[in-house]
Amino acid sequence: MSDTEIKTRPVKAQPFGGFGPRPRLHPLYVAFVWVIAVIVMFLGQGLGAVIVVKLLGIDLGGLSEPKTLLYFLIFVFGAGALIALLWVRFIENRPLASMGLVGRAALPRFMRGLVMGLIFCAVVVFSIFALGGYDIAAIAPALQSPPALLMIGLLLIGFIVQGSTEEILMRGWVMSAMASRFGLIIAVLVNSTVFAALHLGNEGLDHINWIAMANIVLVGIFLSFYAIREGSLLGVFGWHAAWNWLLGLGFGLEVSGMSVNAPALVVDFDARESVAPWITGGTFGPEGSLIVSLVLTAGIIWFLRPRKQGEGHE
């Protein structure tokens, strides 16, 4: 192989483009980039917590309270996103487009993802209800309280920040870096597994819902192929935010084991304790249900379908 061929050999995979014809990241660095991403996430969360507690005077002890949760989602997660973006741009020295932050058709992509997330969430919740997993406690109780409606709207912004941060870290940073050296399959599996591991302690390490952990891996795989299919993170930003927001604020259900003390916007559901947890998800919420497993598997198959002739990134 000539020197010219070595210098111009392509990276192994470019889910979002922007790397150029020559690999920029050392294989050893790439092998442990997920560790760096997790460290950056926790550093960002620590910085965000300092801002919220010391500068804004907010006690983060009660995250089920809507106002506290709002500050947590925006500042604690947002700081992690900011550090990750600065790291990729100035430490890895590559454009943010290479991790899926593509401005082209940004709003349509985001809104499409948002609508898809709402539909996926609604399909899961009403399927569990049809199987007898829920009782209806109230219909749209939030409509009786304008302050509650305002907070629900603000929390949508919070969940957009939180969901986008997780996507920037996992599907953007980790997946694009690992794909450049080790290929898409390894990149998808690693980012999805790390993503699930970060949720292990949501209900305490002595009470791990393994169906939920498998489902979070599936969520990671689903969102990875969604982002790859579009060549952008914008759609998965919307999907992730819509899923979390509608579960917690639309239906009054747990989001990855976390509940929000706010009236439901659509229907306030109560899980029936007599129904098997593999249907309702138990205390982890619907994400611990096998219904989610089926829906996500169907979504993954959809995004893996062959492209039609001429079909490509928008």
C-alpha positions as CSV (number, residue, x, y, z in Angstrom):
1,M,0.0,0.0,0.0
2,S,1.5,3.4,-1.0
3,D,1.8,6.4,1.3
4,T,-0.9,8.1,-0.7
5,E,-3.3,5.2,-0.1
6,I,-2.5,5.2,3.6
7,K,-3.1,8.9,4.0
8,T,-6.4,8.9,2.1
9,R,-7.9,5.7,3.4
10,P,-11.5,6.3,4.7
11,V,-12.6,6.0,8.2
12,K,-14.5,2.7,8.9
13,A,-17.9,4.3,9.2
14,Q,-19.3,7.9,9.3
15,P,-22.9,7.9,10.5
16,F,-23.1,11.7,10.2
17,G,-20.2,12.6,8.0
18,G,-17.8,15.3,8.7
19,F,-14.7,13.3,9.7
20,G,-13.0,13.7,6.3
21,P,-11.0,11.1,4.4
22,R,-8.5,10.4,7.2
23,P,-9.1,9.1,10.7
24,R,-8.4,11.7,13.3
25,L,-8.9,9.8,16.5
26,H,-6.4,7.3,17.9
27,P,-7.8,3.8,18.3
28,L,-6.9,3.6,22.0
29,Y,-8.7,6.9,22.7
30,V,-11.7,5.7,20.8
31,A,-11.8,2.4,22.7
32,F,-12.3,4.4,25.9
33,V,-14.3,7.4,24.6
34,W,-17.4,6.1,26.4
35,V,-15.5,6.4,29.7
36,I,-14.6,10.0,28.9
37,A,-18.2,10.7,28.0
38,V,-19.5,9.3,31.3
39,I,-16.9,11.4,33.2
40,V,-17.9,14.5,31.3
41,M,-21.6,13.8,32.0
42,F,-20.9,13.6,35.8
43,L,-18.6,16.6,35.7
44,G,-21.4,18.6,33.9
45,Q,-24.0,17.4,36.4
46,G,-21.8,18.4,39.3
47,L,-21.3,21.9,37.8
48,G,-25.0,22.2,37.0
49,A,-25.8,21.2,40.6
50,V,-23.5,23.8,42.0
51,I,-25.2,26.5,39.8
52,V,-28.7,25.4,40.9
53,V,-27.9,25.0,44.6
54,K,-25.4,27.7,45.3
55,L,-26.4,30.4,42.8
56,L,-30.1,29.8,42.5
57,G,-30.7,28.5,46.0
58,I,-32.7,25.5,44.9
59,D,-32.7,22.3,47.0
60,L,-32.3,19.3,44.6
61,G,-33.6,16.9,47.3
62,G,-37.1,16.6,45.9
63,L,-36.9,15.9,42.2
64,S,-40.6,14.8,42.1
65,E,-41.6,18.4,42.6
66,P,-42.1,20.0,39.2
67,K,-40.1,23.3,39.8
68,T,-37.1,21.4,41.3
69,L,-37.2,18.9,38.4
70,L,-37.3,21.8,35.9
71,Y,-34.1,23.3,37.3
72,F,-32.5,19.9,37.4
73,L,-33.3,19.0,33.8
74,I,-32.2,22.3,32.4
75,F,-29.1,23.2,34.4
76,V,-27.7,19.8,35.6
77,F,-28.1,18.1,32.2
78,G,-27.5,21.2,30.1
79,A,-24.0,21.7,31.6
80,G,-23.1,18.2,30.6
81,A,-24.2,18.9,27.0
82,L,-22.1,22.1,26.9
83,I,-18.9,20.4,28.1
84,A,-19.4,17.5,25.6
85,L,-19.8,19.9,22.7
86,L,-16.7,21.9,23.7
87,W,-14.7,18.7,24.1
88,V,-15.6,17.3,20.6
89,R,-15.1,20.7,18.9
90,F,-11.8,21.7,20.6
91,I,-10.2,18.6,22.1
92,E,-11.1,16.1,19.3
93,N,-10.9,19.0,16.8
94,R,-13.8,17.9,14.6
95,P,-16.9,19.7,13.5
96,L,-20.1,19.2,15.5
97,A,-21.8,18.1,12.3
98,S,-19.7,14.9,12.6
99,M,-21.7,14.0,15.7
100,G,-25.1,14.6,14.1
101,L,-25.7,18.3,14.8
102,V,-26.7,19.1,11.3
103,G,-28.6,22.4,10.8
104,R,-30.3,21.3,7.5
105,A,-34.1,20.8,8.0
106,A,-33.5,21.0,11.8
107,L,-37.1,22.0,12.8
108,P,-38.9,19.5,10.6
109,R,-36.6,16.7,11.8
110,F,-37.1,17.7,15.4
111,M,-40.9,18.0,15.1
112,R,-41.2,14.7,13.3
113,G,-39.2,13.0,16.0
114,L,-41.4,14.7,18.7
115,V,-44.6,13.4,17.0
116,M,-43.1,9.9,16.6
117,G,-42.2,9.9,20.3
118,L,-45.7,10.9,21.3
119,I,-47.2,8.2,19.1
120,F,-44.8,5.5,20.4
121,C,-45.5,6.4,24.0
122,A,-49.3,6.5,23.5
123,V,-49.2,3.1,21.7
124,V,-47.4,1.5,24.7
125,V,-49.5,3.1,27.4
126,F,-52.9,2.3,25.8
127,S,-51.7,-1.2,25.0
128,I,-50.9,-1.8,28.6
129,F,-54.3,-0.2,29.6
130,A,-56.1,-2.6,27.1
131,L,-54.4,-5.5,28.8
132,G,-55.8,-4.5,32.1
133,G,-52.6,-3.0,33.5
134,Y,-54.0,0.4,34.5
135,D,-57.0,2.0,36.2
136,I,-58.1,5.5,35.2
137,A,-57.8,7.9,38.1
138,A,-58.8,11.0,36.3
139,I,-59.2,12.5,32.8
140,A,-57.0,15.5,32.0
141,P,-56.9,16.9,35.6
142,A,-54.2,19.4,34.5
143,L,-56.8,21.3,32.5
144,Q,-58.4,22.5,35.7
145,S,-55.2,24.3,36.8
146,P,-53.6,27.0,34.6
147,P,-50.4,27.1,36.7
148,A,-50.1,23.3,36.2
149,L,-50.5,23.7,32.5
150,L,-47.7,26.3,32.5
151,M,-45.4,24.1,34.4
152,I,-46.2,21.1,32.1
153,G,-45.2,23.3,29.2
154,L,-42.0,24.4,30.9
155,L,-41.1,20.8,31.7
156,L,-41.4,19.9,28.0
157,I,-38.5,22.4,27.5
158,G,-36.7,20.7,30.4
159,F,-37.1,17.2,28.9
160,I,-35.9,18.5,25.6
161,V,-32.7,19.6,27.3
162,Q,-32.3,16.4,29.2
163,G,-33.1,14.1,26.3
164,S,-30.9,16.1,23.9
165,T,-28.0,15.9,26.4
166,E,-28.2,12.1,26.6
167,E,-28.4,11.9,22.8
168,I,-25.4,14.2,22.3
169,L,-23.3,12.1,24.7
170,M,-24.4,8.6,23.5
171,R,-25.7,8.7,19.9
172,G,-23.7,11.8,19.0
173,W,-20.3,11.7,20.6
174,V,-19.7,8.0,21.6
175,M,-21.4,6.5,18.5
176,S,-19.7,8.7,15.9
177,A,-16.2,8.3,17.5
178,M,-16.4,4.6,17.9
179,A,-17.9,4.1,14.4
180,S,-14.9,5.8,12.9
181,R,-12.6,3.1,14.1
182,F,-14.6,0.0,14.9
183,G,-17.7,0.2,12.7
184,L,-21.3,0.9,13.3
185,I,-22.3,-2.4,14.9
186,I,-19.8,-2.0,17.8
187,A,-20.6,1.7,18.1
188,V,-24.3,1.0,18.4
189,L,-23.9,-1.8,20.9
190,V,-21.5,0.1,23.1
191,N,-23.4,3.4,23.3
192,S,-26.6,1.5,24.0
193,T,-25.1,-0.7,26.7
194,V,-23.5,2.3,28.4
195,F,-26.8,4.2,28.1
196,A,-28.6,1.4,30.0
197,A,-25.8,1.1,32.6
198,L,-26.3,4.7,33.5
199,H,-29.9,3.8,34.5
200,L,-29.0,0.9,36.8
201,G,-29.2,2.9,40.0
202,N,-32.5,4.6,39.2
203,E,-34.4,2.4,41.8
204,G,-31.3,1.4,43.7
205,L,-28.8,-1.3,42.9
206,D,-30.6,-3.7,45.2
207,H,-33.8,-3.4,43.1
208,I,-32.8,-3.7,39.4
209,N,-35.6,-4.3,36.8
210,W,-33.8,-6.4,34.2
211,I,-36.6,-6.1,31.7
212,A,-36.2,-2.3,32.0
213,M,-32.5,-2.5,31.5
214,A,-32.9,-4.7,28.4
215,N,-35.5,-2.2,27.1
216,I,-33.1,0.8,27.6
217,V,-30.6,-1.1,25.6
218,L,-33.3,-1.5,22.9
219,V,-34.1,2.2,23.2
220,G,-30.4,3.0,22.5
221,I,-30.3,0.7,19.5
222,F,-33.6,2.1,18.2
223,L,-32.4,5.7,18.5
224,S,-29.0,4.9,17.1
225,F,-30.5,3.5,13.9
226,Y,-33.0,6.3,13.8
227,A,-30.1,8.8,13.9
228,I,-28.1,6.9,11.4
229,R,-31.1,6.6,9.0
230,E,-31.6,10.4,9.1
231,G,-27.9,11.4,9.3
232,S,-28.8,13.7,12.2
233,L,-29.5,13.9,15.9
234,L,-32.4,16.3,15.6
235,G,-35.1,13.7,15.2
236,V,-33.9,11.6,18.2
237,F,-33.8,14.8,20.3
238,G,-37.6,15.2,19.7
239,W,-38.4,11.5,20.2
240,H,-36.5,11.2,23.5
241,A,-38.1,14.4,24.9
242,A,-41.6,13.4,23.8
243,W,-41.3,9.9,25.3
244,N,-40.2,11.1,28.8
245,W,-42.6,14.1,28.9
246,L,-45.7,12.2,27.8
247,L,-45.1,9.3,30.2
248,G,-44.6,11.6,33.2
249,L,-46.7,14.6,32.5
250,G,-49.3,13.2,30.0
251,F,-50.1,10.0,31.8
252,G,-48.8,10.5,35.3
253,L,-46.6,7.4,35.1
254,E,-43.1,6.7,36.2
255,V,-40.2,7.7,33.9
256,S,-37.4,5.2,34.4
257,G,-38.4,4.9,38.0
258,M,-39.0,8.6,38.6
259,S,-42.4,10.1,39.2
260,V,-43.5,13.8,38.9
261,N,-45.9,15.3,41.4
262,A,-48.1,17.0,38.8
263,P,-51.6,16.5,37.5
264,A,-51.7,14.5,34.2
265,L,-52.3,16.4,31.0
266,V,-54.1,13.5,29.2
267,V,-55.2,10.7,31.5
268,D,-54.0,10.0,35.0
269,F,-53.3,6.2,35.1
270,D,-52.7,4.1,38.2
271,A,-51.0,0.7,37.7
272,R,-52.9,-2.3,39.0
273,E,-50.7,-4.1,41.6
274,S,-52.5,-7.3,40.8
275,V,-51.3,-7.3,37.2
276,A,-47.9,-8.8,36.4
277,P,-45.0,-6.3,36.4
278,W,-43.8,-7.6,33.0
279,I,-47.0,-6.0,31.6
280,T,-47.1,-2.7,33.6
281,G,-43.4,-2.4,34.2
282,G,-43.9,-2.2,38.0
283,T,-42.4,0.7,39.9
284,F,-40.0,1.5,37.0
285,G,-42.9,2.5,34.8
286,P,-43.8,1.3,31.3
287,E,-40.2,1.1,30.3
288,G,-40.1,-2.1,32.4
289,S,-42.8,-3.7,30.3
290,L,-42.5,-6.3,27.6
291,I,-44.9,-4.2,25.6
292,V,-42.1,-1.7,25.2
293,S,-39.8,-4.5,24.1
294,L,-42.2,-5.4,21.2
295,V,-42.8,-1.8,20.1
296,L,-39.1,-0.9,20.1
297,T,-38.2,-4.1,18.2
298,A,-40.7,-3.2,15.6
299,G,-39.2,0.3,15.4
300,I,-35.6,-1.1,15.0
301,I,-36.8,-3.4,12.2
302,W,-38.4,-0.4,10.5
303,F,-35.3,1.6,10.5
304,L,-33.2,-1.3,9.3
305,R,-35.4,-1.8,6.2
306,P,-33.5,-1.4,2.9
307,R,-33.5,2.0,1.4
308,K,-35.4,2.6,-1.7
309,Q,-33.5,3.6,-4.8
310,G,-32.6,7.3,-4.5
311,E,-33.5,7.5,-0.8
312,G,-30.9,9.2,1.3
313,H,-30.4,11.8,4.0
314,E,-32.5,14.9,3.6
